[in-house]
Amino acid sequence: MDKIVFSSLEPVFPIATQLAHSTLGAPQLPRDGAVTPAEKRLSRPLFEAINIPHKKIQKICCIGAGYVGGPTCAVIAMKNPNVQVTIVDLNARRIEAWNSDELPIYEPGLDEVVKESRGRNLFFSAEVDKAIIEADLIFVSVNTPTKYTGIGAGYAADLGYVEAATRQIARLATSDKIVVEKSTVPCRTAQSMRVIVRHNSSNTLHRLEANAKPGIRFDILSNPEFLAEGTAVSDLIQPDRVLIGSLDTEEGRAAAASLADIYASWVPRGQIITMNVWSSELSKLAANALLAQRISSINALSAICEATGADVDEVSYACGLDSRIGPKFLRASVGFGGSCFQKDILNLVYLSESLHLPEVAQYWRQVVDMNEYQKRRFTNRIISSLFNTLTGKKIAIFGFAFKKDTGDTRESPAITLVKYFRAEKALVSIYDPKVEDSQIWMDLCEPGIVDDLPALQKQVSIATSAYLAAEGADAIVICTEWEEFKDIHLDYKKIYDGMNKPAFIFDGRLILNEKRLKGMGFKVETIGRPGENLRKSEFE
């Protein structure tokens, strides 16, 4: 059988220092108002779940050295020095980077975490088969991209890499394994993986036992990640919660207890929640959908603010003071990005449609539609402010990553804006402190889809500093909220002097002191605040 190539393009996320070791008697999180009686609930208090015989994990393998698998297992190795952790990927260049001083992904604090354990009990290897055979517990952390063709194209998750990894495990295993879903997957994927362990199943994913050697047992767990890029290491070291989904059987609970022991090396027992495996899978999609919903909600309000003279910053602050709402994810912007939010919401849309719930599907689809509308609306405001034409004008893009403190550009609003600007025949200069030039070119020309690199490079250039990007520009567009772009760090007077006049700044991230920049001579347009025309009309 041919070897399977595992993709490792899954997102990465966030860092920090020490957390007190947990105790068995740590208080459980309150479950007031739960509909299911406690004695019947599958969300079990952990200290009950671990009071059964269970295996002590000595060797862990993680399939996929990407944005989730790399940081997650690096922290696990750091916090469990007596457990051997091997992260594998058939992308040899990526493995080489993990073993170097230049890690393949940027996350604050990740370098320190990796260097503390690498070579001691943390290993990065391209020997996938060997690591699978030796491991007691295997994390499956491969890419689950949105399908581009076939049934569910544009919405459903492509589980090809998950199935390939599961088949590989089943074929190679010579001893019992605990297999853990770490990738973000649709609800009930664990059932499919469990039976790549059952004979005579009609489900195409049901192959673990069907491919395995006789007498080998596999227990499938769901253990979704809740990381945010830019804070991934701190999210791992100080998590709000750790979810472990298992079957409600003695074997399932024992497997969950084995994984819980790994996390309990640093996470208080009360924050390790065991539950129904389907609930665990759906909780990940639900969490991302709810967070994205908040962003789209405040962005929808930002449009009203611009039209009425209200300030979205003040509105979000007032709403965030309500303890029922809170302030997080209520900051207006040019739109959300990253690999998770849009993908997971579209997955939820597809799931809802598959379950014949069209109204539910339409509800969640609107969150993504609002995000796209925000990018179009911001672009239209830029064009209108620049006298309704961008032809031949230079636009400086400050930031290409989808958010600060990461080099990840997936679904970045900057990509969409640059494409709009190109269509308007603008000249674009891009600067980002962390994103590689090669990544920017790839995102903008889409090799194999729209491979127009020569034409692209006639309109778009990449600068090595914000000052060079803005030299001779007609406008600056803030697309990423990097700290260095704030007016307390950059010399905007120097930038203003080198720009064409009138010099415009369009703040898509609410990071600039509008009054200060206007004092220098800039014309400033800020998302969620009224534009110059509306402000002038108030006094006419």
N, C-alpha and C positions, 0 to 999 in steps of 0.2 A: 504493500500500500504506500502511496506517495505520502510524504510528510506534509503536514498542514502548515500553512503560513499564518501566523497569528498577527492580526493588526494591533497596533498599540497607539492609535490616534485618539484614544479616549481622553477626555478632559482632565486636567490636573488641578489640584487645589491646595491649601494653606498652613503656625510655626512656633515655637516659643520654647518655654523651658519646662520647669518641673511642676508636677501635680502630685499632690499627696497620694500615697498608696491607699487603695480602698479597703474597706472592711466588710465582712460578710453581713453584718447587721446594719449597714447603711440604710437610712429610711427610703422607702419606695416613693416614687412620685405619686401624688394624689390622683385617684381615678374617679372622683366624685361625678356622679351623673352618668356613669357608664350604663348602657342599657342591659348588657348581658350580666347576670349575676356573677360575682367573683368566682364562685366554685365551678362555673361552667366556662369561664372566659379562657381563651387560649393565650391571652396576654398575661403570662404568668410572672409573679414576683420572682426575681432571679434566685433568691436564696432558697426558694422551693424547687426551682428547676434544676439546681445543681446538686440537690440532695439525692442523687441517684448515681450509681457507678458510671463513670465515664473515663474516656481515654485521655491521657496527658499528651499533649502535642509536643513533639520534639523537633520535627522538620516541617517547614512550610514552603510551598512552591507557589509563586504567583505567575500566571500566564498573562503576559502583557506588561511591558515596561513603559507604560504611557503615563498620562496625566493623573490617573487614579492609582494604578498599581504601584508605580514608583514611590511616590510620597507615602502612601498608606503603609506599604510593607517596610519602608525605611524607618518609619516611626515605630512600627511593631517590633522591628529588630532592635532599635535603640532601647525600648522599654522592656524587652525580653531577651537579655543577653545570653541566656542559656538555651534559646531556641534558634536553630539554624534557619535562616530565611534566604531563599534563592529566587530572584526575579528573573524570568526568562523571556526571551523574544527572539524570533528568527531574523529580525532586523539587526544584522551584525554591527552596523554603524551606530545604531542607537545604544546597543550594549557597550560598545567601545566608548561612547560619550559618557555613559553612566560610570564607567571605570576610570574616567579622566578627571581633570580639574575643571573642565567646562561641561557641566551637566546639560543634557539635551532640553531641559525645560527650566524656566526661571520661576522660582517661588521664593519669597523672602524666608530665610532661615533654613531652606532645604539643604544647602551646601553643608552646613554644620551638622545636621542630622545624619546625612549620608556619610560624611567623613568620620563621624564618631564610631560607626558600626561596620563600615565597609572593610572587608578583609578579616574581621573578627567573627561575626555571625551573620553578616549581610553580604550576599554575593550576587553579581549580575552576570548572566551567562546566556549563551546561545544554544547550550546543550539542553534543549527542551525535554527530550525523552528521558534523560538521566534524572533530571529534577522531578519529573512526574513519578517515575518509578520509586524514588527514595522518599517522597513526601508522605506525611500522615494527613495533611490538610492542604487542599489546593484552592487558591483563589482564581476564579475566572474573571479577568479584568480586561476584556478585549472590546474592540469597537462595536457599537450597535447603531450604525448610521441610519438615517432615514432612507427608505427604498426610493430609487429613482425610476425604476421600471417595474412592470408587473402589477399584480393585485396590491392595492394600497399604496401605490407610488405617490410620493410627496407627503405621506402621512405615517404609514406603518414603519416600525423598526425592522431593519434587516438583521435577522438573527443568524446569518450564515457563519460568522466567526464564532459565535457561542456554540452552535452545533458542531462545528469543526473541532473546537477545543474539547468538547464533551466526548466526541468520538475518539479523539486521540487519547484522552485519559482512559476510557474504557478499554481500548485496544492494548495499552501499555501496562496497565496496573497489574501488579503481582501480589498486592496485599490490599486490605480494606482501606478505603479513602473517604474522607469528608470533603465534599466538593461544594464550594461556596460561590454563589452568584455575587459578584462585585460590580459587574457592568449594570448599567441601568437597562432594565428589560420590561416588557409588557407583563401585566398580571397573568399568572399561571405558566410562566416560562419554566419554573422549577419542576412542574409536573412533566413537561416535555423532557427536561434533563434527567429526571428521576427514572423515566422509563427508557433515555438512551441507555435504561437499565432493566428493561423488561422484555421478555420474549413475546413474540407473536402479537405485537401491537401494530395497529394500522397507522398510528401517528408517525410521521416521518422523522420526528425528533426523538422518538422513543427507542433509543439505541444503546444506553450505558450497559445494561446487562446483556442486551442482545449482541453487543460487541465484546463483552468482557469474558474473561476466563471463568470457568465454573468455580463456585465457592467464594468469589470476591464480592464483598458488600460495599455499596456506595450509599452514603447519606447526603442528601442535597439540602443546603441551607441557603436562605436569602439574607444578605448582609449589605443593604444599600449604603452608599456613601452620601454624606451630606456636606460636601466640601464646597467652598467658594474660592475661585481662583484669586490669588493675591493674598489670601489668608489661609491657605490649605494646611500648612503645618500647625498653626495655632488651632485651627478647627479640629485637627486630629488629636492634638495633645489635650485640648480642653473642649471636648465635644458636648453639645447640648444633650445628646442621647446617642446610644448605639442600639440599633435594632437588629435582632437575630430572629429570622423566621424559620420555623421548622414544622414538620408534621407533628401532630399531637399523639405521638406514639412513644413508647419507652425508648426506642432507638433514636427517634428524632430529638427527643429531649436530651438524651445523652450526648448527641452530636452538638446540640446547641450549647450544652454545658461545657464541652471541650473548647469551643470557640470563645465562650464567655470568659474562661480562665485566661486566655491570651489578653483580652482587653482589660480584664480586672487587674492586670499588672500596674495600670495607671488610672483607669476610669473607675470612679466609685460604683459599687455594685448597683446602687439605686438608679443609676443612669443607663444600665444595660437592660434593655427591655426585650423579653422573648415573647413571640406572638405567632399566630397563624402565618404560614409562609406566604399566603396570597395577600394578607393585609400588609406584610412587610414590603412586598413588591409594589403594591399600589401606593403605599405611603410615600415612596420616593417620587413617583409621578405627581402625586397630589401636592407634595411640598413645593416642588418647582412650579407647578401651575399656580398655586396660591401666591407665591412670591412674584412671579411674572405678572399676575393679575393686579397686584398692588402698583407695580411700575406703570402698567398701561392705564390704570385708573388715575394716577397723578398726572400722567402725560395727557390724558384726555382733559383733565382740569386745566392743564397749562394752556391749552388752546383757548379755553374760556377766559383765562386770565389775560392773555394777550389781546383778546377782543374787547375786554371790558375795562382794563386798567388795573385789575387786581395783580398782585405779585404772588406767583405760585410758591415761592420760598416762604412767604408769610402764611399762606393758606396751609401748606404742609406742616409748618411748625405748629399752627393752632390745632390742626387735626391730630398731630402726633402727641400733643399733651393729654389727649383723652386716653386714659389707661386701657380702654377697650380696644383702641386702635394701635397706639404706640408709634414711634417715629421711624422705624426701620423700613427701608424700601419705599420711602415716600419722597424721593428726590427726583424731580423732573429732569429729563435729559433728552438727547436726540434719539434715544431708544435703547432697549436692552440687546445684548449679544451673547456670545458664548455658545458652547456646544450643547448645553443642556436645556435651557428654557424653551426655545422654539421646538426643538426635537421632541421633548417630553410632552409638550402641550399637543403637538400634532399627533403624537402617539395616543394621547388621551382622546383626541377627536376621533381617530380611527377606531379605537376601542369602543367608544360610545356608539358610533355608527354601526359597528359590528354587532352590538347588543340591541340594535333597533331603538336607540335613544337619540333621535335626530335633534331634539331641542337641546339636550345636554351637549351634543357635538357642536351645535351652532354657538352655544354660549362660550365654550372654550376657544373656538376658532376666532371669535371676536377679539380675544386678547392678542393674538398674533396679528390680526388685521389692524388693530389700533397701533401696534408697534411699527408696522410698515407705513401707516398713515403719518405717524409722527416724523419719520424720516423724509417723506415726500413734502410734508408741510414745512419743515425746517429748510429744505432745499428751495422751495418756492419763496420763502421769506428772504433768503439770500439773493435770489434772482431779482425779486422785486426791489430790494434795497439798492442793488447795483444797476439801477436804471433799466431793468427788464432785459438785460443782455449780459452774457458772460463771454461772448465770442472774443478770443484773443486776450482776455484778462487773466492775470496770474492769481491763483487761489492757493494760499499756504494752508496745508492741513497739519494741525498740531495733534499728533497722536493717531496711531493706526490700530493698536490693540483694542479689544472690546471693552477693557476697563484698565485701571491703573494696577501696577505691581504684578503684571503678567505679560508674557510675550505672546499670548494666545490671541489669534485674530479671527477665530471662527465666528461667523455671523456678526462680525464687527459692523456697527453702523457706518464707519468710515468707508468700508468697501462700497456700500450702496451709494453714499454721497459722491465718492469719486466717479462712479459710473454715471451718475446723473450729471456731474460737471463735465465729463467727457462728451456726453451727448449734447451739451450746450456749447461745445467747442472751446471750453476754458483750458488754460494751461495750469497744471496742478503740480505743486511741490510738496512732498510729504516728509515729515520728520517724526520719528518715534524713537525713544531712547533704548528700547529693548527688542523691538521686532527686527528680524533679519531682512536685509534687502530681498533675498531670494523668496522669502515668504510673501512679501508685498507683491512682487511680480507674479507669483503663482496665484495669489488671491484675485488679482485684477485681470489676468488674461486667461485663467482657467484652462491649462493645457489639455488638449484633447476635446475641449468643448468650444471655447472661443480662443483659439491659439493665435492671437494677433499681437504678439510681443513687439515686433518692429513698429507697428502703428501706435501701440500703447506708449512706447518710449519717446515718440515725437510729441506727445501731449503731457506725459507724466515724468517727473524726475524725483529722485530721493535725495534728500539733503542730510548732512552729517550734524546739523545743529538747527535749533529753532531760528537763529539769526540768519543763517544762510537760506532757510526755507522762505523766510519773509522778505528777503532782499528783493526789492522791485515789485512786490506783490500789491494787488489792489485790495485784497481782503485776507484775513486770517480766520480760519474756522477751527474752534476747539472741539475735537471729537473724543478725546480721552482725558480724564481728569488727573493726569500726572502732576505730582506736586511741583515739579520744575516749571510747569506752565503758569503757575500763579504769579500775579504781579508783584508779590513780595520776593520772588526769586529771579524772574527774568527782567532784564532792563528794557521795558517796553518803550521808554523814550528813545533809546537807541534804535529799536525796531521801527518806531514811527518815522524817525528821520530817514530811514532807508526805503520807505514804502511810497508808492504812488498816492497822490492825494485826489480826492478825500480818501483817507485810510479807514477801512472798516474792520471791526472785529465782531465775529459771531460766536457767542459763547453758548455752546450746546451742552455744557456741563455745570453751569452755575458756580464757577470757581473764581471769577474775576471781580475786582472792585470797580464796578461800572463808573462810579463818580470820579474815581482817581484817573481812570483811562480817558474819560472825556476831557478832563482837565489838561491832558497832554495833547489833545486835538483829535483823538480817535472818535469815529462814529461807532457806537456800541449797540449791538442788538443781542438781547439775552433771551434764551428760551424761557417761556413762562412769564415774561414781563412785556408790557406794551411797547410797541415800536415807536420810533421818532414821530411818525405821522399822527398816531393816536395821542401821544403826549402833547404835541403842538396844538391839536384840535381842542384840547381841554381849555386852552387860554384864548381861543379865537372867539 
